[in-house]
Amino acid sequence: MRYFKALLLTEGAHGMVSQVEGLAKALKLDFNHCFVNLKKPWRYFPINLVPVSKSVIDGKIPEQIEDQVLISCGKNSIISSLFLKRNNKNLFNIHIQNPKVNFSNFDLIVAPEHDQIKGSNVLSTFGALHYITKQEINNSSNFFSKYNLSEKDKIVSLILGGPNRYYHFNEIDLGNIFLSIKENFLDKGFKLILVRSRRTPDNIIDFAKKFFINSAVIIDFVSKEFYLSALKLSKIIIVTCDSTSMISECAITQKPIFVAKMKANRRNTRFEYFLNSFREKGIIRFLGEKIDYWEYPLLDETNRIATIIKERFNYI
């Protein structure tokens, strides 16, 4: 084995952090995580028009990282990856997602099927990689015991994402989702846990508190511990449709997942491909469909991809 350490590059979004850290852990690599971006106005340019120069990088990156693995994710980490690769010839660089630059710039690209890219150095995943493991969920403590909730209760958990280019995440959309949850779950004896993400707007949390009043346990701060505990306690999980990463994370539980759809402000064929493929595999259904309990085969793409990488590149 040649490599023992990894440098991770993301702009800090949860989905990106989850993917790079998940892969590094699955490869059993010690890692340092650097948060990087592009300086203005470069972050608004197509990535193939941005010069590979340290002058456009917003964030601190090391100069020398010989004999390490570099794992990057997201558009704004690409220039840092290319810059470091150019100056560290023995660096093995992996990019997660479609880089939208020449694939030969990377030793390996790991991209979800819904990116629909192919190449000799491309590995495709079903859904997104992530850092959640089933063992971690099973071993998590019950942080909801102070709310008198346990695995004996009929619990449904709502995992909230946040606005992006495709979903405004406004009170009208969330009001429709909350009403559907009330009618389909709370009125039928379920207890509700609501967990927010870093992207969830505070006004949506305030709106949820007013809507559910005392009929839900709402975690109004970001906490991985409460997130894992909610996944463990839930009989059914509801996830908003804005995040492929969160849906993929929840799928590690093998529990029923209902996706709460919202009106998109622009079409995203990648999201549509992802949701359709997960539905065809029996992993998700859509909120509003008949309540049911179902199981599906364990979806652990992070460890599957890590195994392929270790077999193909036996020095990792």
SEKE-64645 format. One record per residue (C-alpha): x, y, z. Coordinates in steps of 0.25 Angstrom, whole numbers, plus 5000, padded with zeros to 4 digits. Each point is the difference from the previous one (the first is absolute). Example, Ala and Ser with C-alpha at 12.3 -4.5 7.8 and 13.67 -1.06 7.14 Angstrom:
BEGIN
504949825031/500650144998/
***
This chain:
BEGIN
500050005000/500650134996/499050115004/499550025014/499550145000/499050084992/499850154998/498550034998/499550124993/498650065000/499350135002/499449955012/498549964996/499549885008/499849914988/501450034995/500649985014/499349875001/500549944987/501550035002/500049965014/499249884998/501049954989/501250035008/499549935012/499649884991/501450004994/500550005015/500850134997/500450105010/499650144995/500050155001/498850074994/500350144994/498850094996/500350074987/499250094990/500350094988/500250155002/499050094993/499750014989/500649864996/499049925008/498950054991/500849954987/499949874994/501149925006/500749974987/500250154998/500750025014/501550005000/500749895008/500750105009/500250025015/499550154998/498649964997/499949905012/499350055012/500549925012/501349945005/500649884994/501349945003/501150014990/500649865001/499249875002/500849904993/499649855001/498650045005/498649984994/499250124997/498549995000/499250124995/498550024998/499250124994/500350104989/500850105009/501049895005/500449964985/501150114998/500649975013/500149854997/500650044986/501050095006/500549915010/500149884990/500850094991/501050035011/500049865007/500249904989/499849885010/498750055005/498849904997/498850094997/498649955001/498850094997/498649975004/498950054990/500150044985/501250105000/499650064987/501550014996/500849904992/499949875008/501549974998/500350115010/499649905011/500649865003/498549965004/498650064999/498949945009/498750054994/498549975003/499349934989/499150124999/501250084995/500049904988/501450014997/501049894995/501549984999/501149915002/500350075013/498550015005/499349925010/498550025001/499249995013/498549985002/499750125008/501050095008/501249955008/499950045015/500649995013/498849935008/500249855003/498949915005/500949965011/500150145004/498550025000/499849875008/501050045011/499450145001/499550045014/498550045001/500150155001/498550015000/499849935013/499850135007/498850024991/499549865004/500249944987/500649864997/500049894990/498749955005/499350124995/499450024986/500950114996/500250074986/501150094998/500150124991/501450044995/500050144994/500950054990/500050144995/500050094987/500849984988/500050044986/498849914997/499150025013/499750135007/499649925013/498950105003/498950005010/498949964990/500849874996/500349975014/498650035005/499549894990/501049905004/499750035015/498549984997/500249874993/500849955012/498950045010/499049934992/500749884996/500849975012/499750095013/498549984998/500349854999/500849995013/501450024996/500950095008/500950104992/501450045001/500550114992/501550024997/500650114993/501350014991/501050124999/499250054988/498650005007/499650155001/499750055014/498650054995/499649864996/500449945014/499150125006/498949964991/500149865003/499950035015/498750084998/499449904991/500349885009/499950075013/500249895010/499849884990/501449984996/501450005006/500850104992/501550015001/500350144996/501549995000/500949924991/500449875007/500649874994/499749935013/498550034999/500049974985/500549865003/499149985012/498850044991/500449904989/500149895011/498750035007/499250024987/499049904994/499950094988/500850114995/499650124992/501050084992/499950134992/500349984985/501150114999/501149915004/500549874994/501049995011/499050005011/499149904993/501349914998/500450015014/498649965005/500049884991/501149935008/498949975010/499249914991/498850075006/498850054992/500350144994/499050104995/500550114992/499350145002/499950064986/500050154998/499750084988/501350034992/500350134995/500849944989/500149864994/501149915005/500149874992/501149955009/499150015012/498949934992/500949894996/500449985014/498650005006/499549914989/501149905002/499949995015/498549984998/500249894990/501049935010/498950015011/500750095009/499150125000/498650044998/499450145000/499350075011/498549984999/500149864995/499449895009/500749985013/500749864999/501249935006/501049954990/501549955000/501050014989/501549944999/501050075007/500550124992/501550035004/500650064988/501150075008/500749865004/499749944987/500850114993/501150005010/500149854998/500150024985/501150115002/500849915009/500049884990/500350094988/501050085007/500749915009/500950115006/498850075007/
***
